[in-house]
Amino acid sequence: MGKYFGTDGFRGEANVDLTVEHAYKVGRYLGYYYGKQHEDGKAHVVIGKDTRLSSYMFEYSLVAGLTASGADVYLMHVTPTPSVSYIVRTGDFDCGIMISASHNPYYDNGIKVINGQGYKLEAAIENEIEQYIDGELGEIPFAKKDSIGKTTDYTMGRNRYIGYLLTIPTRPFKGMRIGLDCANGASYLVAKSVYDALGAKTYVINNEPNGTNINTDCGSTHIEKLQAFVKEKGLDVGFAFDGDADRCLAVDDKGEIVDGDKILYVCGRYLKDKGELNNNTIVTTIMSNLGLYKALDKKGINYEKTAVGDKYVFENMMEHGHSIGGEQSGHIIFSKYATTGDGVLTSLMIMETILGRKVKLSELFHSLTIYPQLLVNVKVSSKDAVMNDADVLKLNDEIAAELGDDGRLLLRQSGTEPVIRVMVEAATDELCEKYVYKMVDLIKAKGYAVE
């Protein structure tokens, strides 16, 4: 990761870690960089944003920087992250920019740049942007006279995306009672429109954004609100999105949570039965539940395990041509339809499975047993020292031997904090707690933990 750009763009508290000056310079450099690739020096950039108060401020800063470098800018306004990716890869754009901090609180924000193929911007270009921000590349020229860029309203881009989503389901949703939690975020102008057009009886909560209520006690990070709503209204299924709508978690007809692992299992099996599960393989991260792997083994479905992060899931899928992959958090990628996680698309694929199987969502997990899981974060003085400590490694092996095939211990370094994550899956909550704290206590006893 770079100085400013992490695995999911340039993110931080608005006007603290990420300022309007940063946004202006990002725009300046992108307009300059892509402008050099055109004879007329004019790049074409599309911008979307979520509903945070600061998203408008960053939108204007980016536009100022881009147009000052000669780029023409197309504003999709409030729209999901995957819609920007879709519009960039299907339209005549050099890159796309999404202004969002995803599931973070409203006071955070971020700038995610998407290249012309709809993928995350290359690290080499991000490094150049960082150098420009820090003044290491010197000044770049301003556009002058008729070379100055212009800004165009492009809400039709969001409508094109909605139209695309409507082509994906193979059957109408007539008679289905669907609950949607839009997290007061980017899906509020999209999700209900899609479900209404497909004939569902749609019930929506948290679709009145005010700039400060995005992700606040709602959406996929607070799914208990949707659980209660589904049970209260007697709905067939509910879907909860995060702030920028690239994630989706579901609630079944009994009010139970359907996380990313369950979504991978249900949709992966359905794709296999349709002959559409490329390489007979589902891509997961190392944090996926042991129960998922055992269930896939029983069904004869292969799986890949990547490092934590949708970036790594996507890279594996592209390298090998796999159809589906994702994370427990609900960031699911269907490579036939998208180049990034897409919450609304994921919900449509779950609906395809429910209607195709002709059963309730709660009836699709009979062969799947999710193991209890406990994760404890330990702040440490040196992550490398912990991961290479002989006593830690010895205890890791001992716990693994004791758990055998009915559990596992996973030690992982945080990519962004001075933290070691200790995770145990086992047959009972008691076993999880026993082994997690056995490892945590050793880390503390060795003097690595800090307050």
C-alpha positions in Angstrom: 0.0 0.0 0.0 1.1 3.5 -0.7 1.2 6.6 1.5 -2.3 7.7 0.6 -3.9 4.9 -1.4 -4.7 1.7 0.3 -6.4 -1.5 -0.9 -9.6 0.4 -1.5 -8.5 3.9 -2.6 -7.6 7.0 -0.8 -9.7 6.9 2.4 -9.8 8.8 5.8 -11.7 11.4 7.8 -12.9 14.2 5.6 -10.7 17.3 5.8 -8.5 15.6 8.3 -6.8 12.6 6.4 -8.4 13.3 3.1 -8.8 17.0 2.3 -10.2 19.1 -0.6 -6.6 19.9 -1.6 -5.9 16.2 -1.9 -9.0 15.7 -4.1 -8.1 18.7 -6.3 -4.6 17.3 -6.9 -6.0 13.8 -7.6 -8.2 15.4 -10.3 -5.3 17.5 -11.6 -3.1 14.6 -12.1 -5.7 12.2 -13.5 -6.8 14.8 -16.1 -3.1 15.4 -17.0 -2.2 11.7 -17.1 -5.1 10.6 -19.3 -5.1 13.7 -21.4 -1.6 12.8 -22.6 -3.1 9.7 -24.2 -5.4 11.8 -26.5 -4.4 13.9 -29.5 -6.6 16.8 -28.3 -5.3 16.4 -24.7 -8.8 15.8 -23.4 -9.5 13.0 -21.0 -13.1 11.8 -20.3 -13.8 11.0 -16.7 -17.1 9.9 -15.0 -17.7 10.6 -11.3 -20.2 9.0 -8.9 -20.7 9.6 -5.2 -22.5 8.4 -2.1 -24.7 10.4 0.2 -22.1 11.7 2.7 -22.2 15.4 3.5 -18.6 15.7 2.3 -19.2 13.8 -1.0 -20.4 17.0 -2.6 -17.4 18.9 -1.4 -15.0 16.3 -2.8 -17.0 16.1 -6.1 -16.5 19.8 -6.7 -12.8 19.6 -5.8 -12.2 16.7 -8.2 -14.1 18.5 -11.0 -12.0 21.6 -10.5 -8.8 19.7 -10.7 -9.9 17.6 -13.7 -11.3 20.5 -15.8 -8.2 22.6 -14.9 -6.2 19.9 -16.6 -8.4 19.8 -19.6 -10.6 16.8 -18.8 -14.3 16.6 -19.6 -16.2 15.3 -16.6 -19.5 13.5 -16.5 -21.4 13.5 -13.2 -23.5 10.5 -12.3 -24.3 12.1 -8.9 -25.4 9.7 -6.1 -25.0 6.2 -7.5 -23.5 2.8 -6.4 -19.8 2.1 -6.8 -20.5 -0.8 -9.2 -22.5 1.5 -11.5 -19.4 3.6 -12.0 -17.4 0.5 -12.9 -20.1 -0.6 -15.3 -20.4 2.8 -17.1 -16.6 3.1 -17.4 -16.1 -0.3 -19.0 -19.1 0.0 -21.3 -18.6 3.7 -22.3 -16.0 5.9 -23.8 -14.2 6.9 -20.6 -10.6 6.9 -19.6 -11.4 6.3 -15.9 -14.1 6.6 -13.3 -14.0 8.0 -9.8 -16.2 7.0 -6.9 -16.4 9.2 -3.9 -17.3 7.0 -0.9 -15.9 5.4 2.3 -18.2 2.4 1.8 -19.4 1.1 5.2 -17.4 3.7 7.3 -19.2 6.4 9.3 -20.4 9.5 7.6 -17.5 11.7 8.6 -15.1 9.5 6.7 -14.8 9.6 2.9 -12.7 8.2 0.1 -11.7 8.5 -3.5 -11.6 5.3 -5.5 -10.3 5.4 -9.1 -11.4 2.8 -11.6 -9.5 2.3 -14.8 -11.0 2.1 -18.3 -11.6 -1.7 -18.0 -13.7 -1.2 -14.9 -10.9 -2.5 -12.6 -9.2 -0.9 -9.6 -6.6 1.7 -10.8 -3.1 0.3 -11.3 -0.7 0.8 -8.3 1.9 2.5 -10.5 -0.5 5.3 -11.4 -1.6 5.6 -7.8 2.1 6.0 -6.9 2.5 8.8 -9.4 -0.6 10.6 -8.0 1.0 10.4 -4.5 4.3 11.8 -5.8 2.4 14.7 -7.4 0.4 15.3 -4.1 3.7 15.5 -2.3 5.3 17.9 -4.8 7.8 15.4 -6.1 6.8 15.6 -9.7 6.8 19.4 -10.0 4.0 21.4 -11.6 1.8 20.2 -14.5 0.4 22.5 -17.1 -3.0 24.2 -16.7 -5.5 23.9 -19.6 -6.2 27.3 -21.2 -8.8 28.9 -23.4 -10.9 26.3 -25.2 -8.8 23.5 -23.8 -10.3 23.9 -20.4 -12.6 21.0 -19.6 -16.4 21.0 -19.2 -18.8 19.3 -16.9 -21.9 17.4 -18.0 -24.8 16.1 -16.0 -24.8 12.3 -16.6 -27.7 10.9 -14.5 -28.5 8.9 -17.6 -25.5 6.7 -16.6 -27.2 5.6 -13.5 -30.3 4.9 -15.6 -28.2 2.8 -18.0 -27.0 0.8 -15.0 -30.5 0.2 -13.7 -31.5 -0.9 -17.2 -28.5 -3.3 -17.2 -29.5 -4.8 -13.9 -33.0 -5.4 -15.2 -31.7 -7.6 -18.0 -30.1 -10.1 -15.6 -33.0 -11.9 -13.9 -34.6 -14.6 -16.1 -38.0 -14.5 -14.4 -40.2 -11.8 -12.9 -40.5 -11.3 -9.1 -44.3 -11.1 -9.1 -45.8 -12.2 -5.8 -42.5 -11.9 -3.9 -42.5 -9.7 -0.8 -39.0 -8.1 -0.6 -37.4 -6.0 2.1 -34.6 -3.6 1.3 -32.3 -1.7 3.7 -30.5 1.0 1.6 -28.3 2.1 4.5 -29.3 5.7 3.7 -26.6 5.4 1.0 -25.9 5.1 -2.7 -28.5 2.4 -3.4 -31.5 4.5 -2.4 -32.1 5.7 -5.9 -31.5 2.3 -7.5 -32.6 -0.8 -5.5 -36.3 -0.1 -5.1 -36.6 1.0 -8.8 -35.1 -2.3 -9.9 -37.4 -4.4 -7.6 -40.5 -2.5 -8.5 -39.8 -2.9 -12.2 -39.3 -6.6 -11.7 -42.8 -6.9 -10.2 -41.9 -7.4 -6.5 -43.9 -6.0 -3.6 -41.1 -3.9 -2.3 -40.8 -2.7 1.3 -37.9 -0.2 2.0 -36.2 1.1 5.1 -33.4 3.6 5.6 -33.7 5.2 2.2 -33.9 8.9 3.4 -30.3 10.1 3.4 -29.5 13.4 5.0 -25.8 13.5 4.7 -25.0 12.2 8.2 -27.1 9.1 8.5 -25.4 6.8 6.0 -24.6 3.4 7.7 -25.9 4.8 11.0 -27.6 1.8 12.7 -28.7 0.5 9.4 -27.6 -1.4 6.3 -25.3 -4.4 6.1 -23.3 -3.4 9.2 -26.4 -3.2 11.4 -28.5 -5.9 9.8 -30.5 -6.5 13.0 -32.8 -3.7 11.8 -33.7 -5.6 8.6 -34.1 -8.8 10.5 -36.8 -7.3 12.7 -38.4 -5.6 9.6 -38.6 -8.9 7.7 -40.2 -10.7 10.7 -42.6 -7.8 11.4 -43.8 -7.6 7.8 -43.7 -11.4 7.1 -41.5 -10.9 4.1 -40.1 -13.6 1.8 -36.5 -12.2 2.0 -34.6 -9.0 2.8 -31.5 -7.5 1.4 -29.2 -5.0 3.2 -26.6 -2.9 1.4 -23.7 -0.9 2.6 -23.0 2.8 2.0 -21.8 2.5 -1.6 -23.8 -0.6 -2.4 -21.0 -2.9 -3.4 -21.9 -5.3 -0.6 -25.1 -7.2 0.2 -26.2 -9.4 3.1 -29.5 -11.1 3.2 -32.1 -12.1 5.7 -34.1 -15.2 5.1 -37.9 -15.7 5.6 -37.3 -16.8 9.2 -35.3 -13.6 10.0 -31.9 -15.3 10.0 -28.8 -13.6 8.6 -27.4 -14.9 5.3 -23.8 -13.8 5.2 -21.3 -13.9 2.3 -20.3 -17.5 3.0 -23.9 -18.6 2.8 -24.4 -16.5 -0.4 -21.4 -18.2 -2.0 -22.7 -21.6 -1.1 -26.3 -21.0 -2.3 -25.4 -19.2 -5.5 -22.4 -21.3 -6.3 -24.4 -24.6 -6.1 -27.1 -23.1 -8.3 -24.5 -22.0 -10.9 -23.0 -25.5 -10.8 -26.4 -27.1 -11.4 -26.9 -24.8 -14.4 -23.5 -25.6 -15.8 -22.3 -22.1 -15.2 -19.7 -22.6 -12.4 -16.5 -22.2 -14.3 -13.8 -24.7 -13.3 -16.2 -26.0 -10.7 -14.6 -23.5 -8.3 -15.7 -20.9 -5.8 -13.1 -18.2 -4.7 -13.1 -17.4 -1.0 -10.7 -15.6 1.4 -8.9 -17.3 4.3 -11.6 -15.9 6.7 -14.4 -18.0 5.2 -16.0 -20.4 7.6 -14.8 -23.9 7.9 -18.4 -25.1 7.5 -18.5 -23.7 4.0 -15.5 -25.7 3.0 -16.9 -28.9 4.5 -20.2 -28.3 2.7 -18.5 -27.7 -0.6 -16.4 -30.8 -0.2 -19.7 -32.8 0.2 -21.1 -31.3 -2.9 -18.0 -31.9 -5.0 -17.2 -28.2 -5.5 -13.7 -26.9 -5.4 -12.5 -23.7 -3.8 -9.7 -21.3 -3.8 -8.5 -19.3 -0.7 -7.0 -15.8 -1.1 -5.8 -13.2 1.3 -8.4 -11.0 2.9 -9.7 -8.4 0.6 -12.0 -8.3 -2.5 -9.0 -7.1 -4.5 -7.3 -10.5 -4.0 -10.6 -12.4 -4.7 -11.0 -10.5 -8.0 -7.4 -11.1 -9.1 -7.7 -14.8 -8.5 -11.0 -14.9 -10.5 -9.6 -13.0 -13.4 -6.4 -15.1 -13.5 -8.2 -18.4 -13.6 -11.6 -17.5 -15.1 -13.7 -18.4 -12.1 -17.4 -17.4 -12.0 -18.0 -16.4 -8.4 -16.0 -15.3 -5.4 -16.3 -13.2 -2.4 -16.1 -12.5 1.3 -18.1 -13.1 4.5 -18.9 -9.3 4.5 -21.2 -9.8 1.5 -18.7 -8.4 -1.1 -19.6 -10.9 -3.9 -18.3 -10.9 -7.4 -20.1 -12.5 -10.3 -17.6 -12.3 -13.2 -20.1 -12.9 -15.9 -21.9 -9.6 -15.1 -19.4 -7.3 -13.2 -15.8 -6.6 -12.5 -16.4 -5.6 -8.9 -18.7 -6.5 -6.0 -22.2 -5.3 -6.6 -24.8 -5.4 -3.8 -27.9 -5.1 -5.9 -26.6 -7.6 -8.5 -25.9 -10.0 -5.6 -29.4 -9.7 -4.4 -30.8 -10.4 -7.9 -28.6 -13.5 -8.1 -30.0 -14.7 -4.7 -33.5 -14.1 -6.1 -32.6 -16.1 -9.2 -31.7 -19.0 -7.0 -34.8 -18.8 -4.8 -37.1 -18.7 -7.8 -35.1 -21.3 -9.7 -35.2 -23.7 -6.8 -38.8 -22.9 -6.1 -38.2 -22.9 -2.3 -37.7 -20.4 0.5 -34.3 -19.1 1.1 -34.2 -20.7 4.6 -34.6 -24.1 2.9 -31.3 -23.8 0.9 -28.9 -24.4 3.8 -29.7 -28.0 4.9 -26.2 -29.3 4.0 -24.4 -26.2 5.4 -23.4 -26.1 9.1 -21.6 -22.8 10.0 -19.1 -23.3 12.7 -18.9 -20.9 15.7 -16.2 -18.4 15.2 -14.4 -16.0 17.6 -12.0 -13.2 16.5 -10.0 -11.2 18.9 -7.7 -8.3 17.9 -4.5 -7.8 19.9 -2.6 -4.5 19.5 1.1 -5.4 19.5 4.5 -3.7 19.4 5.7 -5.7 16.5 3.5 -7.8 14.2 6.5 -9.6 12.6 8.0 -10.5 15.9 4.7 -12.2 17.0 4.4 -14.1 13.7 7.9 -15.4 13.9 8.0 -16.1 17.6 9.0 -19.8 18.3 6.6 -20.2 21.2 3.7 -18.7 19.2 4.4 -21.0 16.3 4.6 -24.0 18.7 1.3 -23.2 20.3 -0.2 -22.6 16.9 0.8 -26.2 15.9 -0.5 -27.6 19.2 -3.9 -26.0 18.9 -4.2 -27.0 15.3 -3.5 -30.7 16.3 -6.0 -30.5 19.1 -8.7 -29.1 16.8 -8.0 -31.5 14.0 -10.5 -31.5 11.2 -13.2 -30.0 13.4 -11.8 -26.6 13.8 -8.9 -24.2 13.0 -6.8 -21.4 14.4 -5.9 -18.5 12.1 -3.3 -15.9 13.1 -3.2 -12.9 10.8 -1.5 -9.5 10.7 -3.8 -6.5 10.0 -2.8 -4.7 6.8 -3.6 -1.3 8.2 -3.1 -1.4 12.0 -0.5 -2.7 14.5 -2.8 -5.6 15.3 -2.6 -9.4 15.3 -6.0 -11.0 14.6 -6.5 -14.3 16.4 -9.4 -16.3 15.0 -10.7 -19.8 16.0 -13.4 -21.9 14.5 -14.6 -24.9 16.5 -17.6 -27.1 17.2 -18.7 -25.0 20.2 -18.4 -21.4 21.4 -16.6 -22.7 24.5 -13.8 -24.3 22.4 -13.5 -21.1 20.4 -13.0 -19.0 23.5 -10.6 -21.5 25.1 -8.2 -21.6 22.2 -8.4 -17.9 21.2 -7.5 -16.8 24.7 -4.9 -19.5 25.0 -3.1 -17.8 22.1 -3.9 -14.2 23.2 -2.6 -14.9 26.7 0.7 -16.2 25.3 1.1 -13.1 23.1 0.5 -10.9 26.2 2.8 -13.1 28.4 5.6 -12.7 25.8 5.4 -8.9 26.2 4.2 -8.1 22.7 0.8 -6.6 23.6 0.4 -2.9 24.1 -2.5 -0.9 25.5 
